[in-house]
Amino acid sequence: MQTTVNVSGMTCGHCVMSVTEELTELDGVESVDVDLVAGGVSPVVVTASRELTPEEIAAAVEEAGYSVA
């Protein structure tokens, strides 16, 4: 299952790594693909073996220090 969310506040590769790390810790996540739009809203595609709730994804993104737009 793929879920796409828009994340705001990321500006560099380190930001991408932080968000990717937090999202991959969610149960069932197989991959995370970030299309970085520095200083803007970046689309993030999360592929998982189960359906992820918007709350789970938002909590992981916020744990990394960013927010779901």
Summary of the structure (lengths in Angstrom):
residues: 69
radius of gyration: 10.6
end to end distance: 20.8
largest distance: 30.7
contacts: 206
relative contact order: 0.34
helix: 32%
strand: 33%
